[in-house]
Amino acid sequence: MSVIRLKGQADRRLRAGHQWIYSNEVNMDATPLKQFNAGDQVIVETAQGKPLGVAMINPNTLICGRLISRSVDTVLNKSTLIHRLKIALSLRDMTYPEPYYRLVFGDSDGLSGLVVDRFADILVVQISTAGIERIKDEVIEALQEVVKPSAILMKNDGKMRNVEGLDTYVEEVFGHVPEVVYLKENDVLFQAPVWDGQKTGWFYDHRENRKTMQTFCSGKRVLDVFSYVGGWGVQAAAAGATDVTFIDASEAALDHVDANLVLNQYEGESNLLQGDAFEAMQSLIEEKQRFDVVVMDPPAFIARRKDIKAGEGAYHRANQLAMRLVAKGGILVSGSCSMHLETSRLHDIVRSNSRQLERFSQLVYRGTQAPDHPVHPAIPETEYLKALFYRIHNNMGL
């Protein structure tokens, strides 16, 4: 294999366990990146010429390398894929009794740029790096051998593919994948629109947080903001909520909410509000509506570091509107999937809103991503999900 050589001290992060190489860490005089093609696998060396392992290279991106092995004798091929998929599967098998989970979570499973969600015998695959795209056929063959699915859908339409210089497409690569697939989470049934929905069609990451949310919902009024297909609100309904309101910008997503309520034979009241979430919440405030449980789980308002200021403003506004809709003594669930928003900062945003609105808030639960989204201890980017549960009171003079 070809070699890339790092600058002096640029190996420190890799030695500490991280797997990414930035273009400004490469010694361009000794090993110019332009000599490589996107997706090449190369040996990585320190400034002194000592091998560090093998990486996938993309010379056209800021993250130009992703370490796939710390042995120069191991490349990412079908055999390696099968080995790592078996390890990933063993974690999920010991964690979940039924085959509904994220089977592969990128770097955390030693497969940077690969995500696989499992819906029983149907797999939805997302590839976000040129290196994995290069060996796509081997990925499919390895999944067939390890999981033995009836069908595989490639949902390769994510934004990261544009960064990597890859085309976007959605296609069946094995078997037949219907427009919607079925899953079970916390004993609640759902249909997920894997072809046309967000990401892979479903978000398994909040599974444990939704389970906790259910404990507060029996006999209560619940509001699910940015509901998508009802992951939170339908589970609240299944837990005995008497009245659930869903807000989402997508009419199609709300159609799936309705279908998921029917799927679980919900007999309580439901209200589907299609439109801008901020405007919808403001309208509910003006109508003097109040809810015992309000779930605020927005999309990532902070996609990149440069978005932090504007994104924090959006989180502040969203949580303020949500807090105004919480009934006395009710629960606010404040979620975030923005890696660049630290948990302490989200907590500070809620604290600030509490003071501005003269509310007394108590943090009663701090949640993160489910075990099928394991965190790589040396890669902070793999720890992204937050769910903070607060009980909200009137000011109480405090």
C-alpha atoms as one frame of an Amber mdcrd trajectory, in Angstrom:
protein
   0.000   0.000   0.000   0.936   3.627  -0.415   1.944   5.705   2.609   0.954
   9.054   4.116   3.275  10.652   6.616   2.085  12.929   9.392   3.679  16.126
  10.641   5.530  16.190  13.934   3.247  15.619  16.978   0.241  15.048  14.681
   0.021  11.449  15.864  -0.931  12.350  19.446  -4.697  12.134  18.919  -4.387
   8.813  17.076  -2.220   7.360  19.827  -4.846   8.452  22.356  -7.463   6.413
  20.494  -9.044   8.806  18.002  -9.399   7.591  14.425  -9.538  10.749  12.305
  -6.742  12.484  10.411  -7.115  16.109   9.313  -5.581  17.348   6.090  -3.449
  19.939   7.912  -1.797  17.101   9.885  -0.325  15.473   6.777   3.230  16.217
   5.639   2.374  17.375   2.129   5.999  17.659   1.079   6.733  14.026   1.842
   3.326  12.576   0.882   1.060  15.018  -0.977  -2.593  14.064  -0.683  -3.287
  14.864  -4.332  -1.555  11.633  -5.342  -4.382   9.589  -3.805  -7.897   8.796
  -4.980 -10.921   9.115  -2.734 -11.429   5.791  -0.967  -7.837   4.534  -1.153
  -6.544   2.559   1.832  -3.037   3.626   2.875  -0.493   3.067   5.627  -0.217
   5.970   8.088   3.230   6.838   9.457   4.461   9.202  12.134   6.819  12.037
  11.242   9.670   9.651  12.070   8.364   6.971   9.703   6.901   4.626  12.321
   3.689   2.926  11.094   0.486   3.712  12.978  -1.944   1.593  10.976  -4.142
   1.683   7.896  -6.598   4.448   6.984  -9.182   5.214   4.330  -8.225   8.412
   2.503 -10.176  11.189   0.853  -7.781  13.918  -0.335 -10.655  16.349  -0.955
 -12.030  16.672   2.583 -10.937  18.280   5.863 -11.108  14.887   7.564  -8.837
  13.300   4.995  -8.196  10.005   6.761 -10.083   7.556   8.938  -8.086   4.885
  10.699  -9.492   1.404  10.122  -6.757  -0.680  11.736  -3.720  -0.211  13.943
  -2.003  -3.065  12.139  -0.475  -2.514   8.706  -1.440  -6.102   7.894  -5.185
  -5.473   8.202  -7.229  -3.765   5.487 -10.967  -3.215   5.370 -12.246  -6.019
   3.157 -15.056  -8.560   3.313 -13.278 -10.686   5.919 -12.654  -7.712   8.232
 -16.205  -6.480   7.703 -17.635  -9.860   8.693 -15.510  -9.941  11.847 -16.559
  -6.448  12.942 -20.203  -7.005  12.068 -20.232 -10.104  14.265 -18.816  -8.080
  17.156 -21.419  -5.350  16.592 -24.214  -7.909  16.403 -23.124  -9.572  19.650
 -23.528  -6.262  21.524 -27.055  -5.782  20.197 -28.011  -9.394  20.850 -26.975
  -9.104  24.499 -28.862  -5.816  24.850 -32.150  -6.292  23.009 -34.446  -9.346
  22.931 -35.865  -8.463  19.510 -34.103  -7.455  16.254 -34.980  -3.766  16.182
 -31.914  -1.579  16.693 -28.957   0.240  15.156 -26.679  -2.600  14.143 -23.692
  -0.450  13.138 -22.854   2.989  14.519 -19.874   4.130  12.467 -16.645   4.844
  14.348 -17.959   3.295  17.556 -18.159  -0.073  15.823 -14.859   0.305  13.972
 -16.628   1.088  10.683 -16.276   4.824  10.131 -18.788   6.080   7.591 -21.210
   3.151   7.908 -24.592   3.099   9.627 -26.957   0.120   9.551 -30.404   0.090
  11.135 -32.223  -3.212  11.556 -35.960  -3.695  11.262 -36.307  -7.441  11.913
 -35.095  -9.038   8.654 -34.825  -5.755   6.723 -31.661  -3.626   6.851 -31.363
   0.065   5.961 -27.785   1.093   5.212 -26.240   4.555   5.028 -22.735   5.129
   3.672 -21.187   8.554   4.234 -17.516   8.132   3.261 -15.713   7.421   0.007
 -13.773   4.592   1.640 -16.895   2.609   2.533 -18.517   3.465  -0.805 -15.513
   1.908  -2.556 -16.216  -1.439  -0.845 -20.024  -1.216  -0.949 -20.381  -4.653
  -2.574 -18.293  -6.225   0.184 -20.471  -4.475   2.795 -23.603  -5.971   1.239
 -22.061  -9.449   1.059 -20.841  -9.250   4.664 -24.280  -8.167   5.911 -25.896
 -11.035   4.035 -23.519 -13.534   5.584 -23.724 -12.234   9.177 -27.370 -11.147
   9.463 -29.048 -13.104   6.645 -31.632 -10.384   5.929 -34.527 -10.736   3.514
 -33.821  -7.291   2.029 -31.351  -4.414   2.120 -32.057  -0.769   1.279 -29.231
   1.683   0.568 -30.436   5.049   1.912 -27.503   7.069   0.612 -28.989  10.556
   0.517 -27.286  12.216   3.508 -25.516  15.573   3.446 -22.136  14.058   4.321
 -22.022  12.355   0.934 -21.847  15.760  -0.733 -18.870  16.652   1.455 -17.171
  13.407   0.410 -17.885  14.060  -3.282 -20.335  11.144  -3.546 -23.580  10.919
  -5.499 -26.809  10.507  -3.558 -29.248   7.695  -4.220 -31.787   5.418  -2.568
 -32.074   1.887  -3.927 -32.790  -1.711  -3.087 -29.633  -3.750  -3.359 -31.076
  -7.043  -2.182 -34.611  -8.377  -1.882 -37.704  -6.200  -1.677 -38.079  -3.330
   0.803 -41.645  -1.957   1.191 -42.414   1.736   1.499 -42.837   1.335   5.250
 -41.306  -1.237   7.577 -42.419  -2.239  11.053 -40.586  -2.156  14.348 -41.178
  -2.451  18.059 -39.688  -0.111  20.645 -40.465  -0.367  24.356 -43.286  -2.784
  23.458 -44.904  -0.171  21.192 -45.466  -0.865  17.491 -44.482   1.543  14.728
 -44.295   1.820  10.986 -41.309   3.736   9.617 -41.046   5.305   6.134 -37.604
   4.018   5.198 -37.699   5.157   1.566 -38.891   8.737   2.032 -38.405   9.423
   5.733 -35.648  11.185   7.628 -32.263   9.426   7.846 -32.964   5.667   7.837
 -36.659   6.272   8.507 -36.459   5.904  12.300 -34.432   7.179  15.268 -33.531
   4.377  17.674 -31.211   6.604  19.711 -33.847   7.987  22.113 -35.207   4.525
  22.993 -34.247   4.600  26.696 -35.328   8.215  27.111 -38.745   7.448  25.658
 -39.056   4.556  28.077 -38.395   6.940  30.959 -40.856   9.453  29.529 -43.600
   6.819  29.595 -43.475   6.699  33.402 -44.845  10.265  33.545 -47.691   9.880
  31.025 -50.496   7.790  32.479 -53.680   9.858  32.624 -51.874  12.972  31.345
 -52.049  15.458  28.464 -48.904  15.237  26.316 -47.416  17.500  23.656 -44.862
  16.073  21.188 -43.057  18.887  19.328 -41.061  18.076  16.178 -42.843  14.741
  16.396 -41.778  13.223  13.052 -43.703   9.884  12.962 -44.567   9.986  16.665
 -41.688   8.221  18.393 -42.346  10.068  21.641 -46.049  10.849  21.486 -47.241
   7.428  20.380 -45.265   5.849  23.228 -46.905   8.340  25.591 -50.273   7.262
  24.219 -49.391   3.595  24.742 -48.410   4.441  28.337 -51.909   5.730  29.078
 -51.895   9.416  28.100 -55.459  10.632  27.716 -54.681  13.340  25.168 -51.669
  13.660  22.842 -50.910  16.570  20.509 -48.299  16.231  17.759 -46.557  19.081
  15.930 -44.511  18.587  12.773 -43.821  20.500   9.568 -44.366  17.395   7.419
 -47.890  16.360   6.533 -46.564  12.965   5.443 -44.915  12.448   8.843 -48.186
  13.223  10.602 -49.970  10.697   8.392 -47.575   8.122   9.825 -48.341   9.395
  13.342 -52.014   8.703  12.698 -51.197   5.242  11.355 -49.025   4.473  14.391
 -51.798   5.509  16.776 -54.159   3.145  14.961 -51.513   0.418  14.996 -51.475
   0.623  18.802 -55.281   0.885  19.074 -55.139   4.219  20.871 -58.579   5.290
  22.039 -57.694   8.632  23.629 -57.764  12.092  22.080 -55.153  13.042  19.475
 -54.477  16.310  17.700 -52.154  16.555  14.683 -50.839  20.067  13.973 -48.978
  20.499  10.681 -46.757  23.557  10.335 -43.861  25.502  11.816 -43.254  24.280
  15.371 -42.476  27.731  16.774 -45.659  29.215  15.314 -47.741  26.240  16.431
 -46.461  26.497  20.014 -47.161  30.229  20.063 -50.719  29.548  18.929 -51.200
  26.966  21.692 -49.914  29.505  24.229 -52.397  32.086  22.986 -55.158  29.491
  23.312 -54.027  29.028  26.940 -53.354  25.349  26.359 -51.300  23.522  28.971
 -49.841  20.008  28.978 -48.655  17.712  31.741 -45.735  16.486  29.625 -44.083
  18.503  26.851 -41.420  16.842  24.701 -39.092  19.184  22.813 -36.925  17.036
  20.503 -35.882  19.269  17.587 -33.584  18.508  14.659 -29.933  19.487  15.039
 -29.956  23.281  15.230 -26.136  23.170  15.385 -24.725  21.138  12.511 -21.273
  22.780  12.536 -19.226  24.802  14.983 -19.956  28.000  13.114 -23.673  27.422
  13.813 -23.279  27.440  17.606 -24.444  30.998  18.284 -27.510  30.871  16.022
 -28.265  27.308  17.080 -28.177  28.093  20.789 -30.602  30.935  20.084 -32.973
  28.464  18.432 -32.723  26.047  21.384 -33.385  28.929  23.777 -36.487  30.050
  21.902 -37.831  26.516  21.435 -37.406  25.619  25.107 -38.926  28.890  26.257
 -42.065  28.284  24.214 -42.202  24.679  25.426 -41.808  25.709  29.072 -44.710
  28.132  28.756 -46.891  25.199  27.697 -46.056  23.006  30.711 -48.819  22.788
  33.297 -48.007  23.449  36.949 -45.929  20.560  38.236 -45.604  19.098  34.744
 -42.607  17.615  32.930 -40.504  19.234  30.219 -38.310  16.885  28.176 -35.604
  18.928  26.466 -33.742  16.958  23.814 -30.857  17.714  21.492 -29.022  15.706
  18.850 -26.449  18.475  18.236 -22.993  17.168  19.075 -21.723  20.748  19.374
 -24.238  21.561  22.129 -22.830  20.266  25.398 -25.215  18.864  27.988 -24.194
  21.561  30.464 -25.029  24.250  27.902 -28.496  22.804  27.251 -29.047  22.715
  31.001 -27.970  26.352  31.189 -30.454  27.278  28.449 -33.313  25.696  30.415
 -32.101  27.367  33.632 -32.065  30.730  31.880 -35.600  30.228  30.616 -36.722
  29.264  34.111 -35.514  32.582  35.475 -36.926  34.644  32.617 -40.348  33.005
  32.964 -40.196  32.954  36.774 -40.494  29.193  36.918 -38.908  26.799  39.398
 -37.354  23.858  37.521 -35.943  20.602  38.882 -33.756  18.320  36.789 -35.152
  14.853  37.495 -33.503  12.728  34.802 -30.486  13.058  32.526 -30.581  10.749
  29.489 -28.291   9.980  26.582 -28.210   7.675  23.563 -29.215   4.027  23.745
 -26.663   1.183  23.949 -26.985   0.470  20.223 -25.332   3.882  19.738 -22.205
   3.159  21.799 -19.781   5.973  22.571 -16.154   5.599  21.533 -14.280   6.940
  24.601 -11.610   8.648  22.471 -14.024  10.160  19.917 -16.252  12.808  21.525
 -18.142  13.189  18.239 -19.808   9.817  18.912 -21.498  11.179  22.059 -24.125
  13.540  20.761 -27.568  12.861  22.245 -29.108  14.542  25.305 -32.495  14.315
  26.975 -32.985  16.396  30.112 -36.222  15.918  32.074 -37.389  18.813  34.280
 -40.304  19.212  36.600 -41.647  22.744  36.176 -43.385  24.684  38.946 -44.484
  28.258  39.433 -41.727  30.415  40.886 -42.339  29.377  44.533 -40.485  32.568
  45.473 -37.115  30.950  44.608
